[in-house]
Structure formats: C-alpha cells, structure tokens
C-alpha cells in the first residue's frame, strides 16, 4: 500500500488538499471526509493507484467541522 502525505489548508468553507510526493493532485471538499474521497478519486484517475493510504497534514489552527446528524423531530401529540 502506497502512503501519500497531503497538505491541507482551509479557504472559506472548503478544505483544500495537495499531495506532496507527486505533483498534479490538488482537490477540495466541504468536509475532511469529502476531501479524502476526492483525493482517492483523483489519485486513481491520474496515477491508476488504488488502496492508497493518506496522511493529512493539518495546520494547528484549522477549523474542523464535524459531520452532524440531522436532529430528530419529536412526534407531536
């Protein structure tokens, strides 16, 4: 399994990830999960590599949004 290091930055409401070992893969996502999905997709499309491991390099002050489940509505009587 190949390991790639990804520099993550935040711009407005987007996370931007850039693979450091090889040029050509820079992508974005609204969440970190979406960013990882997009990175894997781009790596597979450009370099034909599957099952890669990604190590995200996050700046100390990065605002991480957690995935929130929708609230359940209480049944009205």
Protein Blocks (a to p, Z undefined) as FASTA:
>chain_A
ZZdddddddehjbccdddfkbghiacddfbfklmmmmmmmmmmmmnopghiacdddddfk
lccddddddddddddZZ
